[in-house]
């Protein structure tokens, strides 16, 4: 009979990996939600163990009995719909042949009764939440689920053949593969506590659970239970969160936001149209020069005329003649520099310098040149005194040239003191060269 049970094994293994497919179909928001919800939980339950299954197959004993069972589990919720649960179940299974089968046929087996201690039972189960009861609620208080898995059960059966109970396999615990298939419901009491109701049919890969080998079918046993589940961590439980309702709410909110934005945009368009109508006259430009009629001080400007901000034609400045400085011009300036002398330690120009300065003034008037005067001193005296003296001498030359008719706006006078020597201040001849006013035509 083992072959029939192993045919069910591919289904169980496939169910264990259902979580990967379910998880891949979640949205990005659902994937990241596990960090916002409680996903780990532990549970404990008590219930009724019975050696029977309503899914077919003839029992080795005609009269089955119920006995106390107990279980614990640890569960990890991966998505709103899928979790893996590690279950452990213990207890006793009992039955006898004191009554005939439901069909009225008596069980004539030599074994009168059995009692099996379920020493251990561990299984890994894939649990799928079937649906949230109300799809338009973000979180429900009731959740239905189905489960399927695979595991191992260890048990010690004893059989009564008329002289009391004797062990089926003395001193030995029999271990067999089991495939549990179950249904259940959870009722959320709070964010951390659920009432857990469930019913599991365990298919055993063997016909010795009741200490009797009939060879007709593998054994099965039921476990119906009630218990409490405790969700660990902070926040709400991921299993009770309804992403469909959350998505619906987001869609409704987005629709409302879009409608409000459209209404605001329509109102803005209406205001813009009204403003354009009100300002039509303000933007009217009859002569097409780019200046509105209300601001145009020169209406009727011919087409393609370049105008200023007031709508009047721009005045084109006369072309500036290029300044050409000849060698003769430079000689006039050089002679003035060479012959320029001042009274000792003063800014007073000596009379012998006037003739060459007069020629410079005439040159500035004739050719409309500009002139820069730069005064310099040697290092005798303080820096501040030399700076003032150099400035005064340059200004003195400027004043003389202006007195001879030169345009004052075209003559610039600056003093540099002793900061720009052209010779060494260690000798008298060097200091003489440093005491100078430079003329630059431009």
C-alpha positions in Angstrom: 0.0 0.0 0.0 3.0 2.3 0.2 2.9 3.0 -3.5 -0.5 4.6 -3.3 0.8 7.0 -0.6 3.9 7.9 -2.5 1.7 9.0 -5.4 0.5 11.8 -3.1 4.0 12.9 -2.3 4.6 15.0 -5.5 1.5 17.0 -4.6 2.8 17.6 -1.1 6.2 18.7 -2.3 4.6 21.0 -4.9 2.5 22.6 -2.2 5.5 23.3 -0.1 7.0 25.4 -2.9 3.8 27.2 -3.8 5.0 30.0 -1.7 7.7 31.0 -4.2 5.1 31.4 -7.0 2.6 33.2 -4.7 5.3 35.5 -3.5 6.5 36.4 -7.0 3.0 37.5 -8.0 2.8 40.1 -5.2 3.4 43.8 -6.0 6.5 45.6 -4.8 4.4 47.2 -2.0 3.3 43.7 -0.8 6.9 42.4 -0.8 8.1 45.3 1.3 5.1 45.0 3.7 6.7 42.1 5.7 8.9 44.7 7.4 5.8 46.6 8.5 3.7 43.7 9.8 4.0 40.8 12.2 5.2 37.8 10.3 6.4 35.3 12.9 4.0 33.5 15.3 3.8 30.6 17.6 0.8 28.5 18.6 -0.4 25.9 21.0 -3.5 23.7 20.8 -5.4 20.8 22.3 -7.9 18.6 20.6 -9.1 15.1 19.7 -7.0 12.4 18.0 -9.0 9.6 16.2 -7.8 6.8 14.0 -10.2 7.4 11.1 -10.5 9.4 7.9 -13.6 10.4 6.0 -11.7 10.3 2.7 -12.1 6.6 2.1 -10.4 3.3 3.0 -11.5 0.6 5.4 -10.3 0.8 9.0 -8.5 -2.1 10.6 -10.8 -1.8 13.6 -14.6 -1.3 13.3 -15.0 0.9 16.4 -12.7 3.9 16.6 -12.4 6.1 19.7 -11.3 9.6 20.4 -8.6 10.6 22.8 -6.7 13.7 23.9 -4.2 15.3 21.5 -2.0 18.3 21.8 0.3 20.3 19.5 2.6 23.3 19.1 3.8 25.1 16.0 6.0 27.9 14.7 4.9 29.8 11.6 6.5 32.3 9.2 4.1 34.4 7.1 5.9 35.3 3.8 3.0 37.1 2.0 -0.6 37.9 2.8 -1.6 34.5 1.5 1.3 32.1 2.1 3.2 30.9 5.1 5.3 27.9 6.2 4.4 26.2 9.5 6.4 23.7 11.5 4.0 21.5 13.5 4.5 19.1 16.4 1.6 16.8 17.6 1.4 14.2 20.4 -1.2 12.1 22.1 -2.9 8.6 21.9 -5.0 6.8 19.3 -7.5 4.1 20.4 -10.0 1.7 18.8 -11.6 -1.8 19.2 -14.0 -4.2 17.5 -16.7 -4.1 20.1 -19.2 -2.9 17.4 -19.7 -3.8 13.8 -18.9 -1.5 10.9 -21.5 1.0 9.8 -22.6 -1.4 7.1 -23.5 -3.9 9.8 -20.6 -6.3 9.0 -18.6 -7.4 12.1 -14.9 -7.2 12.2 -13.6 -10.8 12.8 -10.0 -9.9 13.4 -8.2 -11.7 16.2 -7.1 -8.3 17.5 -9.8 -7.0 19.8 -8.4 -3.5 20.6 -5.4 -1.3 20.2 -3.8 1.7 21.8 -1.1 3.7 20.1 1.1 6.3 21.7 2.1 9.0 19.3 5.5 9.6 20.6 6.3 12.4 18.2 4.9 13.9 15.0 6.7 16.7 13.2 5.8 18.1 9.8 6.5 21.1 7.6 3.3 22.5 6.1 2.5 25.0 3.4 -0.4 27.1 4.6 -2.5 29.1 2.1 -5.0 31.7 3.2 -8.0 31.1 0.9 -9.5 34.6 0.9 -10.4 37.5 3.1 -14.1 37.4 4.1 -14.7 41.0 3.1 -12.6 42.1 0.1 -13.3 45.8 0.7 -12.0 45.7 4.3 -8.3 46.4 4.7 -8.1 43.9 7.6 -10.6 41.2 8.6 -11.1 39.4 11.9 -11.7 36.0 10.2 -9.4 34.1 7.9 -9.9 30.6 6.4 -6.9 28.5 5.3 -5.8 25.2 3.9 -2.6 23.4 4.5 -0.6 20.5 3.1 2.9 19.2 4.1 5.1 16.3 4.8 6.8 15.0 7.9 7.7 12.1 10.1 5.7 10.4 12.9 7.1 8.1 15.6 4.6 5.8 17.4 4.4 2.7 19.7 1.2 0.6 19.1 0.0 -2.0 21.5 -2.7 -4.7 20.7 -5.1 -6.6 22.8 -5.6 -10.2 21.5 -7.6 -11.3 24.5 -5.0 -11.4 27.2 -4.3 -7.7 27.7 -2.3 -5.1 25.8 1.0 -6.2 24.3 3.5 -4.0 22.3 3.3 -4.5 18.6 7.1 -3.9 18.3 8.5 -4.3 21.8 11.0 -1.7 22.8 10.9 0.0 19.4 9.4 3.2 18.1 8.1 2.9 14.6 8.9 5.9 12.3 6.9 6.5 9.2 6.4 9.3 6.6 3.2 11.2 7.1 1.4 13.7 4.8 -0.9 16.0 6.7 -3.8 17.8 4.8 -5.9 20.3 6.7 -8.4 23.1 6.8 -8.9 25.7 9.5 -10.1 29.1 10.5 -8.5 31.9 12.6 -10.3 34.5 14.6 -8.3 37.6 15.4 -8.8 38.7 19.0 -6.1 41.4 18.9 -3.0 42.4 16.9 -1.1 39.8 18.8 -3.5 37.0 19.6 -5.7 34.7 17.4 -8.1 31.9 18.2 -7.0 28.9 16.0 -9.4 26.1 14.9 -8.3 23.4 12.6 -8.8 19.8 11.4 -6.0 17.8 9.9 -6.0 14.4 8.2 -2.7 12.6 8.4 -1.9 10.0 5.8 0.6 7.4 7.1 3.0 5.7 4.8 2.3 2.3 6.5 -0.4 -0.1 7.8 0.9 -0.5 11.3 -0.3 2.6 13.1 -2.9 0.5 14.9 -0.6 -2.6 15.4 -2.5 -4.5 12.8 -1.4 -5.2 9.2 -4.4 -5.9 6.9 -2.7 -5.2 3.6 -5.7 -3.3 2.2 -4.8 0.3 2.7 -2.4 2.6 4.6 -3.5 4.0 8.0 -4.8 7.5 8.6 -5.7 9.5 11.7 -7.4 12.8 12.4 -6.6 15.7 14.7 -9.3 18.3 15.3 -8.0 21.1 17.6 -8.6 24.5 19.1 -5.9 26.7 20.4 -4.3 30.1 20.5 -1.8 31.7 18.2 0.5 34.5 19.3 1.9 36.9 16.7 5.4 38.1 17.5 6.8 41.6 16.9 5.2 45.0 16.3 2.4 46.2 14.1 -0.5 44.4 12.5 -0.6 40.8 11.3 0.4 40.3 7.7 -2.0 37.3 7.3 -5.0 39.4 8.1 -4.0 42.3 5.9 -6.1 42.5 2.7 -4.0 44.0 -0.2 -7.0 43.9 -2.5 -8.9 46.4 -0.2 -5.8 48.5 0.3 -5.3 48.7 -3.5 -8.9 49.6 -4.0 -8.7 52.4 -1.4 -5.6 53.7 -3.1 -7.3 53.6 -6.5 -10.3 55.5 -5.1 -8.1 58.1 -3.4 -6.1 58.5 -6.7 -9.3 58.9 -8.6 -10.5 61.5 -6.2 -7.2 63.3 -6.3 -7.2 63.3 -10.1 -10.8 64.7 -10.1 -9.8 67.5 -7.7 -6.7 68.3 -9.9 -8.9 68.4 -13.0 -11.4 70.7 -11.4 -8.6 73.0 -10.3 -7.0 72.9 -13.8 -10.4 73.7 -15.4 -10.8 76.7 -13.0 -7.3 77.9 -13.8 -8.1 77.7 -17.5 -11.3 79.7 -17.0 -9.4 82.3 -15.1 -6.7 82.5 -17.8 -9.3 82.9 -20.5 -10.9 85.7 -18.5 -7.6 87.5 -18.0 -6.7 87.2 -21.7 -10.0 88.8 -22.6 -9.5 91.6 -20.0 -6.0 92.3 -21.1 -6.6 92.1 -24.8 -6.4 95.9 -25.2 -3.3 96.1 -23.0 -1.4 93.9 -25.4 -2.7 95.5 -28.6 0.3 96.6 -30.9 -1.1 98.4 -34.0 2.3 99.2 -35.6 3.8 95.8 -34.8 7.0 97.2 -33.2 6.7 95.0 -30.1 5.5 97.8 -27.8 1.9 97.9 -26.7 -0.1 100.9 -27.9 -0.7 102.1 -24.3 3.1 102.3 -23.8 4.1 103.4 -27.3 5.3 107.0 -27.3 5.9 106.8 -31.1 2.9 105.2 -32.7 2.9 104.4 -36.4 6.6 103.4 -36.5 7.5 102.0 -40.0 7.8 98.2 -40.2 11.1 96.6 -39.3 12.2 99.7 -37.4 14.3 98.9 -34.3 12.7 100.7 -31.4 13.5 101.2 -27.7 11.3 100.3 -24.7 9.0 103.3 -25.4 8.4 102.4 -29.0 10.6 105.1 -30.5 13.3 104.4 -33.1 16.8 103.8 -31.6 19.4 106.4 -32.4 22.4 104.8 -34.0 25.6 106.3 -32.6 28.1 107.8 -35.0 31.0 105.4 -35.8 34.0 106.0 -33.6 37.1 106.8 -35.5 40.0 104.5 -34.8 42.8 106.2 -32.9 46.1 106.1 -34.7 49.2 107.1 -32.8 52.2 107.9 -35.0 55.9 107.9 -34.2 55.8 111.8 -34.3 53.0 111.7 -31.6 55.1 109.4 -29.5 58.2 111.8 -29.9 56.1 114.7 -28.7 55.2 112.8 -25.5 58.8 111.5 -25.0 60.2 115.1 -25.2 57.7 116.2 -22.6 58.7 113.5 -20.3 62.4 114.2 -20.9 62.1 117.9 -20.2 59.6 117.7 -17.3 61.0 119.1 -14.0 59.5 120.0 -10.7 60.7 122.2 -7.9 62.6 120.2 -5.2 60.3 118.1 -3.1 57.2 119.9 -4.6 54.6 119.5 -7.3 55.3 122.8 -8.9 56.3 122.5 -12.6 59.3 124.5 -13.6 58.9 127.0 -16.5 61.4 125.2 -18.7 59.0 122.3 -19.0 56.1 124.4 -20.5 57.1 124.4 -24.2 57.1 120.6 -24.5 53.9 120.3 -22.4 52.2 122.8 -24.7 53.0 120.6 -27.7 51.3 117.6 -25.8 48.2 119.8 -25.1 48.0 120.8 -28.8 48.3 117.1 -29.8 45.5 116.1 -27.4 43.2 118.9 -28.9 44.1 118.1 -32.5 43.7 114.4 -32.5 41.3 114.0 -29.5 43.7 111.6 -27.8 43.3 110.3 -24.3 46.3 110.5 -21.9 47.2 108.7 -18.7 49.6 110.3 -16.3 51.4 108.1 -13.7 53.5 109.8 -11.0 56.4 108.1 -9.3 59.0 108.9 -6.7 62.2 107.5 -5.3 62.3 105.9 -1.8 63.4 109.0 0.1 60.8 109.8 2.7 57.8 107.8 4.0 55.6 105.7 1.8 52.5 107.9 2.5 54.4 111.1 1.7 55.9 109.7 -1.6 52.4 108.4 -2.6 50.9 111.9 -2.1 53.8 113.6 -3.8 53.5 111.4 -6.9 49.8 111.9 -7.0 50.1 115.7 -6.7 52.7 115.9 -9.5 50.5 113.9 -11.8 47.6 116.1 -11.0 49.8 119.2 -11.5 50.6 118.1 -15.1 46.9 117.3 -15.8 46.0 120.8 -14.5 48.5 122.5 -16.8 47.4 120.5 -19.9 43.7 121.4 -19.1 44.7 125.0 -18.8 46.1 124.8 -22.3 42.8 123.6 -23.7 43.0 119.7 -23.3 39.7 117.9 -22.5 39.9 117.2 -18.7 37.7 114.0 -19.1 40.4 112.5 -21.4 43.3 113.0 -19.0 43.7 110.6 -16.1 46.2 111.3 -13.3 47.4 108.6 -10.8 50.1 108.4 -8.2 52.1 105.3 -7.4 54.7 106.6 -4.9 57.8 104.6 -4.7 56.1 101.3 -5.5 57.2 100.9 -9.1 60.9 101.9 -9.5 62.6 101.5 -12.9 66.2 101.8 -11.5 68.0 101.2 -8.2 67.3 103.6 -5.4 70.8 102.9 -4.1 72.4 105.6 -6.3 71.6 109.2 -7.0 71.3 108.5 -10.8 68.9 105.7 -10.1 66.8 107.8 -7.8 66.7 110.5 -10.4 65.2 108.0 -12.9 62.6 106.9 -10.4 61.4 110.5 -9.9 59.2 110.7 -13.0 55.8 111.2 -14.5 54.9 108.7 -17.3 52.7 109.7 -20.2 50.7 107.1 -22.0 48.6 108.0 -25.1 45.5 105.9 -26.1 
